[in-house]
Amino acid sequence: MIKLAEFQEIIKLRNARNTQEEIAETTGVSLRTVQRYLKTGKLPFYKRTKASKEDPFAEFKDVVLKIFEDKEIKLKPRSKDIFSYLLKLGYKGSIRTVSRKTKELRDSIKRKEIYFEQAVPAGKMAEGDFTAFDVPFIYGEERKYLWITTLKTSSGSFAKSFDNQTFESFAQGTVDSFNYFGGVPETYRLDNLSPVVKMILRTHRVTTNRYNELVLHYKFKSSFCNPGKGNEKGSVESINRHFKDFLRHDLSLNKKIFNDDAEWDNYISEKLEEFNLPKKDKIEIEKKELLPLPASSFPCFTTEVHSVNKYGFIRLAATRYSVPSEYRYKTLEVRYYYNKVEFFYNGEKIKEHDRKIYNRNRREPALDFRDHIDEMLRKPGAFTYYRHKEAFFPTEIFREFYSQYPDNKNYLECLKLCKTETVLEIEAVISLLLSANIKPTFLEITSILHPQIQQEKYDINFLTPLEPSLDCYDAIIFQTNTGGEKCALHLH
């Protein structure tokens, strides 16, 4: 529907003897719209129809209310179950109306929740949960996830930082917390974590296989909160807030900025001891009531089997990881840890990568150029437009080297030296040669790194003259056989 000003402009242009096509082009209104308004000569008036006052749910309200008030029905039906039941009784409305109306009925007869203060004996229960925390690094803030385990009675806490909320992180946090307290609680209360709970049913939880293995290993009882009821594990929720406030206050007071993850992890360990210090006596008492730790620790990794594709990658959790080129098309055993991924072939570890966090916007693979450098040297021309070319520039010095001397084969030969030498050593030599306006080559770099080897290899002063020996010819003896036989040659 056009505006009044646009309609007036159409009439004005029509009175000026413009064609309908010209009017449409001038006003930007479609030709069919112009034709319609010129034909009627007035703006159409749309009158909103009044909603029907008849409520299809009204006659069934008492039926549903009776179901909700029936004390013998302990498990109340869901909205879609009520909708199916009402259809059989002649209901003509929609399921959305039933859902809205049943919610109103539930709220009208619902009693306010009653709370009872708990006094859990020492060692009987611990609670665990993830909580997000933004950490200041020198390169900017990065979101970390703290796994916090709290003993219910003493409020003794354990905290460990992770980059993700996978099962491996949950398992590592749980195992480290049990080791920290020196025992296992009788009941372990958790939220409905996706790495732990596969399905939430009305009567129980369907848990993952790896979590079931963790329960069998430490022999604790599982307990899960109802969805949206974080207050049911209020101890750890309270500790989450207090511990994060404790960290924020200290970081703000000391203007703390971390250089790397190792420094951040050490900081967490130090602050955890300081946080637990006022409760130290209670924690020590509760530790004595915990169940003993098993003889062996739980393996906090997940094992899978994957095949290497033709490009030399294995795809894991939407991220590709490189493996040495000689393992293309072969099947490898993969072990996921919370911070790394290991690859095994016939029981032998062949590669390890830091575990990458999946990023929808950045899908670069975890590529180690050392894995594919040998195959790339067989086809150096492919390096020009290689999709993952950036991974073959470990530092800016290497990028500067290639920009000044864009010789694929020469650059790859120099880069291959990083398989036997460190990147920093090769980078220092390349920088030295570039500053002297000398093209870095394999021979130039090796002659600087290992001058003694080059001297022994190319200095002719180390060569000794060859002294031939004629002793082997003395073994050739001609003997003449009696009876006019031919000579025979005997080699001794």
C-alpha positions, 0 to 999 in steps of 0.5 A: 500500500502506497502513502498519500504523498505518493498517490498525490504524485501519481495523480499529478503526473497523470494530469500532466499527461504522463503515461502509466509507464512514465509515472511508474518509472518516475515514482518508483512504484510498480506499473500494476500498482499505478494502474490499480490506483488510477483505475479506482481514483482513491486510496483503498481503505483497509479495515481491521477485522475484529478478532472473534470473541469466541474462545474454543478453549472455554468449554474445555477449561473445567476438564483440564482444570480437573486433570491438574487438580486430581491428586492421584495423577502425580505425573501431570500431562504435557500441553501436547498430550492435553491437546490430543485428548481435547481433539477427541472431545471435539476441540477446534482450536490450535495447540498454541491456544492449548499451550497458552491456556494450560500454562495459565491454569498451571500458574493459577493453581501452582503453589509457591515452592517451599525451601528446606535448609539442608545439613549434609554430613561431611563427605556425602556430597560435592557439586560441580559446574562450569562458569565463564570468565574473561581473562585479560591477556597481552593480546586482549581478553579471552573467554575461559571456562572455570570448572569448580567443584565444591564440597557441600559441608565445608564449602572447600573449592577446587578450580581449573581453567579450560578453553572449552566445555567438552567431556574431556575438560569436565573429566579432567576437572573432576579427576583433578578435583578428587585428587586435590581433595584426596578422596571421592564424595559419595554423591556428585551433583551436576547440572545437565551438561551436554557432555554428560547428559544425552537425554532428559526424560521425565523420570531419569537422565540418559547419560553418555558412555564415557560419563558412565565409565567415570562413575564406575571408576570412582564409584560415586552416585550421580545426581542431576538438577532439574532443568532451569533449577540452578538453586538445587546446587546452590553451594557451587553456584554461590562459590562461582560468584564469590570466586569470580568476584575474588579474582576480578577484585585482585586483577583490578587492584593489581592491574594484572595482565597475563602473557600466556595460559601457563601464567594464568593457570599458575595464578588460578592455583595461587588464588585458590589456596588463598580463597580456601584459607579461611575454611582450611580447618573445615576442609581438612575435617571433611577430607577424612570423610571422603571415599578413598581414591582408586588405585589408578586415575581415570583416562581423561581422553576420548579415543576414535579411529579416523582415516587420513584423506588425500590431502594429509588431514584428519577431520575431527569435530569440524576441524582438520588436523595435519599428519605426516604425508606418509600416512595418507589413506591410512587409518589412525587412532586418535586420542582427544584430550582437553588441550591436545590431540594425539595420533597413533599408528600401530600403537606408536605415537606419530603426531600431536597437535594443540586442540583447536576451538571450533570457530564458525568464522575462522576454519583454518586447519591445524597444519604443521608445515613440517608434515607436508614439506616433503610432498610439497617439494615434489611439486613446488609449483603447487605452492604458488596457489596453495590454499593453506599457504599461510601455514608455511610462513612460521614468522614474518622473516620467512614471509619477507624472504619469500616476498624478496625471492619468490622461488618456490623450490628454494624457499621450500628447501630452506624451510625444510631445514626447520625439521632438523633445526629450530625455527628461531635458528633458521630465522636468525640465519635468514635475517642475517643473509637478507640484511647482507643482500644475499639470497638465502639458499640451502647451502648458504644456511647450512654453511653458517649453521654447520661450518665444520661440516661444510669445510670437511665436505668441500675443502680438497686439502682434506683429501688424501691421494689414492694409492692403487694396490696391484696385489689382486693381480698376483692371484691370477696364475696361469697353469699349463695342464699336461696332455696338451690341454688348454690353459686354465685360469685359476683365481685364488 
